[in-house]
Amino acid sequence: MSAIAEYLTLFDLLIVAVLIALMCCGLWGKETG
């Protein structure tokens, strides 16, 4: 059970990292016009 919990935690962190990257790219795109 702990292995599944750890996997879900890593997966959640990955999703958050991707969302942050997309947000940064979007803001950077707006900044550069």
Secondary structure, 3 states (H helix, E strand, C coil): CHHHHHHHHHHHHHHHHHHHHHHHHHHHHHHHC
